[in-house]
Amino acid sequence: MVVTLQLRQIDVQPGQYLTLREISWAEFEAILNEIGEHRAARIAYYQGVLEIRMPLPEHEINKELIGDMVKLLLDELEMDWEPYGSTTFKRAEMSAGIEPDTCFYIQNSRRMIGKRRLNMSLDPPPDLAIEIDVTSKTQLSAYVALGVPELWCYENGKLQVFLLRDSEYVQVETSPTFANLPAIEGIVQFLKLSETEGASAARKAFRQWVREALILPN
């Protein structure tokens, strides 16, 4: 006997994820429509494998703080940027879809001003995507297929930078987006500060750190 369940009958608890296999592109699109845009869960899809993840509260806190500090960096460096958050990026011909924890258009920011509907066959992928606690090959494969050039992964107090080279991610020590600043070390430092002093104090201290770093001689 084959048992068919609807997604609304399935609960994914915080910190867990559901893996569905042999999901066609049409089924993936139908699932996206069913679960809707206004939800806490994140999805990753690559060549028939669909993962639905439910983040923990600490996951969301780290995501927000890292995203806020990237915005501070961009503003203090007077770089143009467009925020696309956890937008669903999908490309049918690559059988890939992903929802970053947060992401930014930086080098391609001018091309994305005012865009509210994306076509990944024509539009560029985000220049920088950020993920908290990446544990899935499906996620990484989707990022590769979509051609996201820079990916930051934060896990267990470490923030790692990966660049897409020859269809795979290679870890590097510093972000080329913020090549003139020790941005990764600074973000980790002030994430730790937020655990004792709070998010507001950490953001303010990080902004001051960036400003001081920018006036110091190289």
trRosetta pair geometry for C-beta under 8 A, 3 or more apart (Angstrom, degrees):
i j d omega theta_ij theta_ji phi_ij phi_ji
5 9 4.9 -120 -169 71 99 132
5 10 6.2 90 140 -49 132 103
6 9 5.2 98 63 -2 72 104
6 10 7.9 -154 100 -5 43 90
6 34 7.9 -141 -173 -171 93 147
7 10 5.7 -65 -156 35 45 109
7 31 6.5 119 -57 -142 145 87
7 34 5.5 121 35 120 136 134
7 35 6.1 -80 134 -70 155 94
8 34 7.8 -117 -38 167 90 112
10 18 6.5 67 155 -106 136 162
12 16 5.7 -152 -173 90 78 98
12 17 6.6 24 -160 -126 129 30
12 18 5.0 -102 -92 -22 120 109
12 41 6.3 78 66 -106 137 125
12 52 5.8 -147 -46 112 163 105
12 53 7.4 -158 157 -151 144 16
12 54 4.4 161 118 -21 103 125
13 16 4.8 52 64 20 80 126
13 54 6.3 -175 104 75 21 144
14 54 5.1 -105 -99 129 39 107
14 55 6.7 -16 -149 105 82 30
14 56 4.9 102 163 -99 106 57
14 57 7.2 12 -169 -23 149 69
15 54 7.0 -31 17 91 31 86
15 55 7.5 46 -69 -168 43 27
15 56 4.5 39 -69 -61 89 106
15 59 7.9 172 -89 -22 66 131
16 53 7.7 -165 107 -144 34 60
16 54 6.1 10 59 46 66 104
17 51 5.3 18 165 -176 130 100
17 52 6.2 168 -160 83 78 44
17 53 4.0 -28 -99 -98 113 71
17 54 6.9 179 -87 13 58 66
17 136 7.5 -53 79 -66 165 137
18 51 7.0 157 79 -154 48 52
18 52 4.6 -6 54 55 99 99
19 49 6.7 -18 -165 -169 97 95
19 50 7.3 150 -157 82 47 50
19 51 5.3 -17 -100 -100 71 79
19 138 7.9 172 -125 -21 103 153
20 23 5.2 62 118 -49 107 128
20 31 8.0 178 57 -98 159 162
20 49 7.4 154 81 -159 51 47
20 50 4.5 -13 61 63 101 102
20 51 7.7 -173 22 -76 70 32
20 52 7.5 36 -5 -6 107 102
21 48 6.5 36 -168 140 60 95
21 49 5.6 -13 -110 -107 68 74
21 50 7.9 -159 -73 26 26 71
22 48 5.5 -3 -107 -178 26 115
23 27 4.8 -130 -166 93 78 125
23 28 5.5 100 140 -63 114 83
23 31 7.3 -19 -162 -13 136 143
23 45 7.2 -91 88 -137 128 111
23 48 5.6 146 48 -163 59 52
23 49 7.1 118 29 -104 103 11
23 50 4.6 -11 38 -11 159 119
24 27 4.6 97 53 8 77 102
24 28 6.9 -132 98 -7 42 86
24 48 7.2 -2 -82 -112 34 79
25 28 5.4 -50 -148 33 34 116
25 29 6.5 35 153 -18 65 102
25 92 5.6 74 -162 -140 148 88
25 95 6.2 -107 -75 -118 107 78
26 29 5.8 -52 -151 36 32 112
26 30 6.4 32 150 -19 64 106
27 30 5.5 -54 -147 38 34 113
27 31 6.3 37 153 -22 67 103
28 31 5.8 -53 -148 34 30 111
28 32 6.6 33 152 -20 63 103
28 45 5.2 77 -138 -140 137 159
28 50 6.0 -178 -109 -85 93 129
28 90 7.9 167 132 -142 127 139
28 97 6.5 157 166 14 135 144
29 32 5.7 -51 -151 33 32 113
29 33 6.6 32 151 -17 64 105
30 33 5.7 -54 -152 36 34 112
30 34 6.3 33 151 -21 66 106
31 34 5.6 -54 -146 36 33 112
31 35 6.3 16 163 -6 69 107
31 43 7.9 142 116 -120 117 149
31 50 6.8 63 68 -175 164 163
32 35 6.5 -63 -141 44 25 96
32 43 7.2 -108 -95 25 87 168
32 88 6.6 95 -142 -153 132 166
32 97 7.8 -91 -70 167 134 161
33 36 7.5 25 177 -72 30 48
35 39 5.8 -34 159 -22 95 166
35 41 6.8 -67 178 65 139 129
35 43 7.9 136 68 -54 152 128
35 52 7.6 -168 -94 -128 165 133
36 39 5.9 124 81 -31 87 112
37 88 7.8 -112 -116 -10 87 120
40 54 6.3 52 108 -143 106 78
40 55 6.8 -125 164 40 98 88
41 52 5.3 7 176 -178 132 93
41 53 6.3 150 -161 74 75 41
41 54 5.2 -42 -101 -86 82 71
42 52 7.5 158 79 -157 40 48
42 53 4.8 -21 62 62 91 100
42 54 8.0 173 19 -80 72 26
42 55 6.8 50 -2 -33 115 104
42 86 6.5 -103 -108 -160 102 127
42 99 4.6 -150 -154 83 85 118
42 101 7.2 -41 -92 -84 157 60
43 50 6.7 -23 -162 -167 104 91
43 51 6.8 150 -157 82 52 57
43 52 5.6 -19 -100 -101 78 66
43 53 7.5 179 -83 17 27 78
43 88 7.1 16 55 -118 114 106
43 97 6.6 -4 115 115 111 111
43 98 7.6 -157 99 -134 67 29
43 99 5.4 75 46 4 68 117
44 50 7.5 159 83 -154 48 45
44 51 4.6 -2 55 54 94 106
44 53 7.3 31 0 -10 101 114
44 97 7.2 175 -155 94 32 68
44 98 5.3 18 -120 -115 76 75
44 99 7.3 -116 -67 28 62 72
44 136 6.2 135 71 105 156 145
44 138 4.8 122 120 121 118 104
44 139 4.4 -67 -128 -87 160 68
44 142 5.3 -152 -164 4 89 151
45 49 7.0 170 -148 87 51 51
45 50 4.8 -6 -103 -105 91 75
45 51 7.5 -164 -71 23 48 65
45 90 7.3 17 57 -119 124 104
45 95 7.5 -111 137 162 96 65
45 96 6.5 160 95 -154 76 32
45 97 4.0 22 47 47 112 98
45 98 7.4 -142 33 -62 65 52
45 138 7.2 -23 -116 177 11 114
45 142 6.4 94 66 -98 44 132
46 49 5.7 -12 64 57 71 95
46 95 6.6 86 -162 118 42 86
46 96 5.2 17 -108 -112 75 79
46 97 7.8 -152 -61 32 55 56
46 138 4.9 -176 26 -154 113 71
46 141 4.3 93 -165 99 168 117
46 142 4.6 -127 -65 -65 108 81
46 145 6.5 161 -126 -1 103 144
47 95 4.6 80 -84 113 54 134
47 96 7.5 -3 -31 -70 68 73
47 141 7.5 -66 12 140 107 139
48 95 7.0 -5 -27 175 62 133
49 138 5.1 -120 107 -106 120 125
50 138 8.0 144 -120 -171 12 150
51 136 5.9 -59 -14 -147 175 160
51 138 5.1 140 -8 79 125 151
51 139 7.3 -63 55 -51 142 84
55 59 3.8 -129 -173 90 108 142
55 60 5.7 125 117 -50 131 83
55 63 7.6 -7 -171 -18 163 140
55 101 7.8 94 -82 -115 151 104
55 132 7.2 64 -134 76 126 123
56 59 4.6 109 56 -4 72 105
56 60 7.5 -141 97 -3 44 84
57 60 5.7 -57 -155 35 38 109
57 61 6.5 38 150 -21 69 103
58 61 5.4 -47 -146 34 39 115
58 62 6.4 37 156 -16 67 103
59 62 6.2 -60 -152 39 27 106
59 63 6.3 29 151 -21 63 110
59 101 7.7 -126 165 -123 95 132
59 132 4.9 151 -155 108 82 141
59 133 6.2 -67 -113 14 109 128
60 63 5.5 -53 -145 36 33 116
60 64 6.3 31 158 -19 66 105
61 64 6.0 -58 -150 36 27 108
61 65 6.3 19 157 -13 64 111
61 194 8.0 175 162 132 110 136
61 199 7.4 -127 -162 -78 95 126
62 65 5.9 -59 -143 41 30 107
62 66 6.1 26 162 -16 67 109
62 132 5.2 122 91 -118 121 137
62 154 5.9 -160 158 112 129 143
62 191 6.7 39 -130 -147 84 126
63 66 6.2 -60 -144 39 23 105
63 67 6.1 22 158 -16 61 114
63 101 4.4 -124 -125 167 123 121
63 102 5.8 139 -179 -14 96 111
63 130 7.0 145 -139 114 74 116
63 132 5.2 -92 -67 -23 89 134
64 67 5.8 -62 -148 41 26 112
64 68 6.2 29 155 -22 65 108
64 199 7.7 -4 105 -142 115 144
65 68 5.6 -51 -145 34 31 112
65 69 6.4 27 157 -16 64 105
65 190 8.0 -160 171 115 116 93
65 191 5.9 123 119 -110 138 82
65 194 5.9 -66 -126 -42 153 172
65 199 5.9 -127 -93 -133 107 101
65 202 6.7 0 -148 101 123 138
65 203 7.5 -132 -140 -69 80 91
66 69 5.9 -57 -149 38 31 108
66 70 6.5 34 152 -20 64 103
66 102 7.5 168 88 46 96 130
66 130 5.7 -180 117 -176 129 151
66 132 7.8 169 17 -73 143 102
66 152 7.4 -167 170 116 137 139
66 154 6.1 -141 -68 -34 156 154
66 159 7.3 163 -122 -112 128 131
66 187 6.1 57 -127 -174 78 129
66 191 7.1 6 -71 -83 81 123
67 70 5.7 -52 -149 33 32 112
67 71 6.5 34 152 -19 64 104
67 83 7.9 75 -173 -136 114 120
67 101 7.8 -138 -53 123 117 93
67 102 4.2 -13 -92 98 128 170
67 130 6.5 -161 -75 52 79 152
68 71 5.6 -55 -153 35 33 113
68 72 6.5 35 149 -20 66 103
68 199 7.9 82 40 -178 161 106
68 203 5.7 -52 136 -109 133 119
69 72 5.4 -46 -147 34 38 115
69 73 6.4 44 152 -21 64 101
69 186 7.7 -178 -179 116 132 97
69 187 5.0 141 114 -117 153 94
69 190 6.6 147 -101 78 140 132
69 203 7.1 -140 -77 -118 75 72
69 206 5.3 -71 -121 159 104 159
70 73 5.6 -51 -151 34 34 115
70 74 6.4 33 153 -19 65 106
70 104 6.5 -149 139 -25 134 148
70 128 7.3 -171 -159 117 144 144
70 130 7.3 -140 -31 -47 151 143
70 187 7.9 18 -57 -99 70 135
71 74 5.7 -55 -147 37 31 111
71 75 6.2 27 156 -16 65 108
71 81 7.5 -151 -120 83 65 146
71 83 7.3 -7 -92 -76 113 124
72 75 5.9 -59 -145 40 29 108
72 76 6.0 22 161 -14 66 111
72 203 6.9 175 -56 -162 145 84
72 206 6.1 99 87 113 161 111
72 207 5.2 -112 -160 -90 133 82
72 210 6.3 173 137 -1 106 158
73 76 6.1 -62 -143 41 24 105
73 77 6.0 10 162 -5 63 116
73 178 5.8 -34 175 -101 138 136
73 181 7.1 -159 -142 70 112 153
73 183 5.9 41 -118 -129 150 123
73 210 6.1 -152 -101 -121 62 143
74 77 6.0 -67 -144 48 24 103
74 79 4.6 -92 -156 66 74 105
74 81 4.7 -15 -177 -12 153 143
74 104 7.4 -149 -63 -168 153 155
74 106 6.9 -128 -118 -116 124 109
75 78 7.3 26 -179 -78 34 37
75 79 7.8 -85 -58 44 19 70
76 207 7.0 170 -64 -148 132 74
76 210 4.8 103 77 132 170 132
76 211 6.3 -120 -146 -73 132 70
76 214 6.6 -149 153 -37 112 149
77 178 7.3 -140 -50 -119 159 85
77 181 7.9 -115 -75 -11 124 135
77 214 7.6 -163 -89 -102 68 131
79 106 6.2 7 151 -158 125 101
80 106 7.3 138 88 -157 61 52
80 109 4.4 -171 125 83 99 148
80 110 6.7 39 121 -55 152 77
81 104 5.2 -16 -168 -172 117 117
81 105 6.5 153 -159 82 60 56
81 106 5.0 -16 -105 -102 92 69
81 109 5.2 -118 -116 -97 24 140
82 104 7.0 145 72 -161 47 65
82 105 4.3 -4 55 56 100 109
82 109 4.7 154 -8 -143 93 83
82 112 4.6 -154 61 93 160 120
82 113 6.4 -146 -83 -80 136 56
83 102 7.5 -30 -160 -172 97 101
83 103 7.9 134 -160 85 55 48
83 104 5.9 -35 -105 -105 54 77
84 87 4.4 -50 166 1 98 133
84 103 5.1 -31 69 82 99 95
84 104 6.9 168 20 -97 84 25
84 105 6.4 70 -19 -17 118 94
84 112 7.5 -68 -61 173 119 148
84 126 5.8 -137 47 -89 135 123
85 100 7.9 171 139 79 33 94
85 102 5.5 -45 -137 -128 42 74
85 103 7.0 -28 60 36 10 70
86 99 4.8 38 179 174 86 100
86 100 6.1 -143 -117 75 55 57
86 101 6.5 -31 -91 -156 99 19
86 102 6.5 -51 -56 -85 70 49
86 103 7.9 120 -86 7 31 92
87 99 7.0 -164 89 -132 27 75
87 100 7.6 12 48 34 67 91
87 103 7.1 -86 35 49 97 118
87 118 7.0 82 163 -3 135 142
88 97 6.4 2 -176 -174 93 108
88 98 7.7 164 -151 83 53 30
88 99 5.2 -33 -94 -82 63 96
89 97 6.7 170 91 -150 50 58
89 98 5.5 -14 61 60 97 78
89 99 7.4 160 17 -85 72 42
89 100 7.6 30 7 -14 119 93
89 118 6.8 -47 -115 105 70 152
89 120 5.8 99 -171 -80 83 136
89 125 6.5 71 -168 -133 151 85
89 126 7.2 -113 -65 -8 150 99
89 146 5.6 68 131 -143 124 153
90 96 6.9 -177 -145 101 56 52
90 97 3.6 -2 -105 -106 95 99
90 98 7.7 163 -78 16 61 49
90 120 6.3 -175 79 9 34 139
91 94 4.4 29 101 32 114 109
91 95 8.0 -38 93 10 72 18
91 96 5.5 4 53 61 92 90
91 97 7.4 178 20 -76 54 62
91 120 4.2 -97 -77 98 95 129
91 121 6.4 136 -138 -61 94 68
91 145 6.8 -163 61 136 123 101
91 146 5.8 159 1 -104 128 78
92 95 7.1 22 -172 -75 37 45
92 121 7.9 -28 36 -53 87 116
93 121 6.7 81 10 -98 122 110
94 145 4.1 147 164 174 130 112
94 146 6.8 175 85 -70 156 52
95 145 7.4 -82 67 -168 60 159
96 141 7.2 -140 -116 125 115 79
96 142 4.4 157 -165 -136 100 71
96 145 3.6 162 -43 92 162 141
96 146 5.6 -142 115 -47 132 85
97 142 6.3 -52 65 -148 26 130
98 129 8.0 27 122 -157 133 159
98 139 6.5 97 -126 -146 116 65
98 142 4.1 145 -56 126 112 132
98 143 6.0 37 -43 -66 172 66
98 146 6.4 -108 21 -8 119 148
100 103 4.2 87 60 -41 155 111
100 126 7.0 -69 -5 44 151 153
100 129 4.1 -129 -109 -157 144 105
100 130 6.3 89 173 51 116 50
100 131 6.3 -104 -149 -70 75 79
101 129 8.0 115 38 175 69 80
101 130 5.4 -76 68 101 104 80
101 131 5.3 138 -1 -117 110 41
101 132 5.2 83 -77 3 165 90
102 129 7.7 167 92 -155 41 56
102 130 5.0 -5 62 53 83 111
103 126 3.9 33 161 153 125 172
103 128 6.4 172 -155 94 67 55
103 129 4.2 -18 -104 -107 108 70
103 130 6.6 -172 -80 15 54 72
103 148 7.7 -84 -135 -136 133 131
104 126 6.1 109 64 -170 28 112
104 127 6.3 -49 100 58 75 91
104 128 4.8 -1 54 60 97 101
105 108 4.9 -80 -164 81 104 85
105 109 4.7 144 119 -91 94 57
105 111 7.4 -120 -179 61 142 87
105 112 4.5 84 63 20 172 152
105 124 7.5 111 -126 85 110 110
105 126 5.6 -105 -68 -132 66 67
105 127 5.6 99 -138 1 41 100
106 109 5.7 -3 -140 -42 16 108
106 127 4.4 -106 33 71 87 149
106 128 6.1 36 -7 -1 124 111
106 177 6.1 55 90 -140 167 121
107 127 4.9 140 24 -109 91 146
108 111 4.8 -42 -179 35 86 120
108 112 6.2 74 127 -20 89 108
108 124 4.6 -119 -129 65 170 146
108 127 5.8 168 19 -51 94 109
109 112 6.0 -75 -153 42 34 104
109 113 7.1 56 154 -51 69 86
109 127 8.0 -55 -47 -1 75 135
110 113 6.2 -27 -156 -11 37 113
111 115 7.9 9 133 -25 64 136
111 123 7.4 157 136 -144 118 80
111 124 6.5 74 85 16 149 114
112 115 5.0 -81 -160 25 60 125
112 123 7.3 81 -97 -159 90 118
112 124 7.9 -93 -57 53 108 96
115 118 6.5 72 152 -81 123 71
115 123 7.0 120 -168 -115 162 142
118 123 5.1 -95 -156 46 86 155
119 122 4.6 27 97 32 110 105
119 123 5.6 122 64 -3 58 100
120 123 5.9 -60 -100 60 37 89
120 125 6.9 40 -142 -81 104 75
120 146 6.4 -56 -168 -139 141 95
124 127 7.7 26 131 -61 124 75
125 146 4.8 117 -102 146 135 96
125 147 5.0 170 0 81 137 80
125 148 4.6 -116 141 -82 138 62
125 149 7.4 152 80 -12 113 73
126 129 5.4 106 85 -63 127 87
126 148 6.0 7 65 -127 78 103
127 148 8.0 141 -153 -159 8 72
127 149 6.2 -23 -151 46 56 112
127 150 6.4 16 156 32 62 109
127 177 7.2 120 138 -95 115 127
128 149 8.0 -47 -72 72 50 83
128 150 4.8 -27 -105 85 70 113
128 151 7.8 166 -157 -86 52 29
128 152 7.0 23 -175 -8 96 105
128 175 7.9 34 -119 -157 127 129
128 177 6.0 -9 -70 -50 134 162
129 143 6.7 -144 62 -125 150 118
129 148 5.0 -13 0 -174 127 148
129 150 7.3 159 24 92 65 60
129 151 5.2 -16 68 -113 94 74
129 152 7.3 -167 95 28 47 71
130 151 7.7 161 -89 -162 29 55
130 152 4.6 -14 -113 67 76 107
130 153 7.9 173 -159 -78 53 31
130 154 7.2 16 -175 -6 96 108
131 134 4.6 56 121 -62 134 107
131 139 6.7 109 -132 165 157 141
131 151 6.8 2 7 -174 109 101
131 152 7.2 170 28 88 63 56
131 153 5.2 -14 71 -109 96 72
131 154 7.4 -177 94 25 48 71
132 153 7.8 150 -100 -159 19 55
132 154 5.1 -27 -113 68 68 99
132 155 7.1 137 -171 -74 52 67
133 154 7.5 -32 -31 90 53 66
133 155 5.1 115 -96 -104 50 97
134 139 5.6 -139 -145 91 99 146
134 140 6.8 92 174 -57 132 94
134 153 4.8 -66 12 -134 124 121
134 155 6.9 -102 30 -48 66 129
136 139 4.3 92 80 0 104 102
136 140 7.1 179 99 -1 61 83
137 140 5.7 -59 -148 44 40 108
137 141 5.8 42 154 -23 72 109
138 141 5.9 -56 -143 38 26 111
138 142 6.4 28 157 -21 62 107
139 142 5.9 -60 -154 34 27 110
139 143 6.6 25 152 -17 64 105
140 143 5.6 -53 -150 34 35 112
140 144 6.5 36 152 -19 66 104
140 169 6.6 -99 -158 6 108 134
141 144 5.7 -52 -150 36 33 113
141 145 6.3 33 153 -19 66 107
142 145 5.7 -54 -145 38 32 111
142 146 6.2 22 158 -11 65 110
143 146 6.0 -63 -145 44 28 104
143 148 4.7 -63 -164 36 87 122
143 151 5.7 38 -179 -81 154 143
143 164 7.7 -147 138 -79 95 121
143 169 7.4 23 101 -57 126 127
144 147 7.5 32 175 -71 32 36
144 148 8.0 -70 -67 35 23 81
144 164 6.7 158 -119 -128 65 115
144 167 6.0 68 -174 -169 115 63
144 168 6.7 -3 -117 -100 132 37
144 169 6.9 -111 -79 -33 98 89
147 164 6.7 152 -158 131 48 167
148 151 5.9 79 113 -65 119 97
148 164 6.6 140 85 -35 50 138
149 163 6.6 -6 167 -152 71 73
149 164 5.1 -110 -132 33 41 111
150 161 7.0 -21 -165 -165 95 92
150 162 7.3 151 -157 82 48 54
150 163 5.8 -18 -102 -104 70 68
150 164 7.5 -107 -57 0 34 87
150 175 6.8 76 -166 -146 138 93
150 176 7.2 -137 -92 43 135 95
150 177 6.3 179 94 -29 176 118
151 161 7.7 144 81 -159 48 46
151 162 4.6 -19 66 65 95 104
151 163 8.0 -177 25 -78 73 24
151 164 7.5 80 -7 -46 103 90
151 169 6.2 -45 42 -124 128 137
152 159 6.1 -3 -174 -174 107 94
152 160 7.0 157 -155 79 57 45
152 161 5.7 -23 -102 -101 75 63
152 162 7.6 179 -83 21 27 76
152 175 7.4 -18 -78 -89 111 124
153 159 7.5 162 83 -153 41 48
153 160 5.0 -16 62 60 91 98
153 162 6.7 32 -4 -5 108 116
154 158 7.1 176 -147 88 53 44
154 159 4.8 -14 -99 -101 87 76
154 160 7.7 177 -80 19 38 67
155 158 6.2 -20 69 59 62 87
155 160 7.9 -23 28 8 92 109
157 188 6.9 78 176 -155 67 107
157 191 7.8 174 -135 102 62 127
157 192 7.4 47 -140 -78 103 101
158 188 7.2 1 -126 -114 31 135
159 184 5.2 -164 95 -159 115 91
159 187 5.8 0 9 90 171 121
159 188 5.3 -145 9 -66 113 101
159 191 7.9 139 -41 -2 124 150
160 171 5.8 -41 -179 -135 114 112
161 171 6.9 111 78 -155 55 63
161 172 5.3 -55 98 66 107 83
161 173 7.4 7 49 105 118 10
161 174 6.8 -5 41 145 158 10
161 175 5.0 -148 -121 -76 149 75
161 184 6.2 -98 -33 -81 116 139
162 169 3.9 21 170 -179 128 116
162 170 6.5 145 -156 65 74 29
162 171 5.5 -43 -96 -90 76 55
162 172 7.3 140 -114 12 25 79
163 169 6.9 144 68 -150 26 66
163 170 5.7 -30 63 61 81 86
163 172 5.5 25 -3 -8 113 127
163 176 7.2 55 -92 0 133 120
164 167 7.5 15 -175 -103 94 16
164 168 7.4 160 -147 81 61 19
164 169 5.9 -40 -91 -92 58 66
164 170 7.9 138 -113 15 12 79
165 168 6.7 -36 70 67 64 67
165 169 7.8 99 23 -127 73 22
165 170 5.0 -17 31 4 121 125
172 175 7.8 131 90 -83 115 33
172 176 7.7 14 102 -33 158 90
173 184 8.0 -150 161 38 52 149
174 178 7.6 -118 174 82 93 78
174 179 6.5 93 131 -125 124 57
174 182 7.4 -85 -116 -122 113 53
174 183 7.5 104 -158 35 85 88
174 184 6.6 -146 -123 3 55 120
175 178 4.9 39 84 37 114 88
175 179 7.2 -123 97 -66 58 53
175 183 5.7 -48 37 60 123 129
175 184 6.3 142 -15 -47 101 101
176 179 5.4 6 -148 -65 44 106
177 183 8.0 -50 84 34 88 163
178 181 4.9 -53 165 54 103 101
178 183 3.9 44 104 -27 150 146
180 218 7.1 -69 -155 -100 95 124
181 186 7.1 -31 156 -1 107 141
181 210 7.0 10 -144 -134 153 79
181 213 5.5 78 -130 134 102 140
181 214 7.5 -28 -84 -73 117 73
182 185 4.5 -19 153 38 110 117
182 186 5.9 124 100 -25 79 95
182 213 7.5 -133 32 -142 82 144
183 186 5.6 -63 -149 39 30 112
183 187 6.2 30 159 -21 68 105
184 187 6.0 -53 -148 33 29 109
184 188 6.6 25 156 -14 63 107
185 188 6.0 -59 -150 39 31 109
185 189 6.2 35 153 -25 65 109
186 189 5.6 -55 -147 33 31 115
186 190 6.4 11 163 -5 66 109
186 206 6.6 113 159 -142 104 89
186 209 5.7 166 -148 126 119 137
186 210 7.1 103 169 -73 159 76
186 213 7.5 -65 -80 -41 146 156
187 190 6.3 -68 -147 44 27 97
187 191 6.2 35 154 -26 65 106
187 206 7.5 47 -104 -135 50 133
188 191 5.6 -51 -145 31 31 116
188 192 6.7 32 156 -18 62 102
189 192 6.1 -62 -164 33 28 109
189 193 6.7 28 144 -19 64 106
189 209 7.8 167 87 -138 132 170
190 193 4.9 -40 -144 32 47 120
190 194 6.6 60 153 -29 65 93
190 202 4.7 129 172 -171 91 93
190 203 7.7 115 160 -74 133 28
190 205 5.9 179 -124 89 113 105
190 206 4.2 38 -125 -75 175 105
190 209 7.0 -145 -59 16 128 150
191 194 5.7 -47 -156 23 34 115
191 195 7.5 41 147 -26 59 95
191 202 7.1 81 -91 -171 22 146
192 195 5.9 -45 -165 16 40 115
192 196 7.8 10 151 4 64 100
193 196 6.5 -75 -163 46 40 93
193 197 5.3 -20 166 28 82 120
193 201 7.0 -121 144 110 108 99
193 202 4.7 151 93 -108 102 94
193 205 6.2 -77 128 68 162 150
194 197 6.5 -75 -113 62 26 78
194 198 6.3 -46 -155 129 63 14
194 199 5.1 38 -147 -92 117 50
194 201 7.4 163 -107 69 57 83
194 202 3.6 -37 -72 -33 86 157
197 201 3.9 -96 142 87 112 143
197 202 6.1 142 78 -53 106 78
197 205 7.7 50 95 -11 154 141
198 201 5.0 85 66 15 88 104
198 202 6.8 -155 96 -9 43 92
199 202 5.6 -60 -147 38 31 112
199 203 6.3 30 158 -20 67 105
200 203 5.9 -55 -150 34 29 109
200 204 6.4 25 155 -14 64 108
201 204 5.9 -57 -148 39 31 110
201 205 6.1 27 156 -16 66 110
202 205 5.8 -57 -143 41 28 108
202 206 6.1 32 156 -23 64 108
203 206 5.6 -55 -146 35 29 112
203 207 6.5 32 155 -21 64 103
204 207 5.8 -51 -151 31 31 112
204 208 6.6 28 152 -15 63 105
205 208 5.7 -55 -151 38 34 111
205 209 6.3 40 150 -23 66 106
206 209 5.4 -51 -147 34 33 116
206 210 6.4 36 153 -21 65 102
207 210 5.8 -53 -151 33 31 111
207 211 6.5 29 153 -17 64 106
208 211 5.7 -55 -148 37 33 111
208 212 6.3 30 155 -16 66 107
209 212 5.9 -58 -147 39 28 108
209 213 6.2 30 154 -22 64 109
210 213 5.6 -56 -147 36 30 112
210 214 6.4 29 155 -22 64 107
211 214 5.8 -55 -149 32 30 112
211 215 6.9 14 158 -9 63 107
212 215 6.3 -66 -151 40 32 100
212 216 6.6 40 153 -33 66 104
213 216 5.8 -50 -151 20 33 115
